[in-house]
Amino acid sequence: MPTVNAISHVSLTVTDLESSVDWYTRALKMKRVRDMTGDGWKRTLMLGDGVMLGLQQHDSTDSADRFSETRVGLDHLSIACADRGEIESWLADLDSLGVAHSPISAPPANVATVKDPDGIAIEFFAQG
């Protein structure tokens, strides 16, 4: 019987593809690996350490639209971190780039959150 044992990639709709590619490159250290275009859309695949992320801009997307976790669909992305120290390292890098983020929550789970240019929440998560 087939089972889900991994997620191949996640694709996010963005309002400004190049701005988002720049943000994910700088803030999350992902690499641009492929660009694609189709009828009414363009997409860039970004690669982290074994994680594939698609960023897609549709011609029909309102450039003033912003992400809301209260709508049906995605709530947030969570990056697995080994421990609180790894989260602290991420936050230090974000600070050096001037990227705003939340403080790290107290255990039992250590969590800090940052938002991309469209307001999509990216969580850094480590068990307490």
Order of alpha helices (4+ residues) and beta strands (2+ residues): beta-alpha-beta-beta-beta-beta-alpha-beta-beta
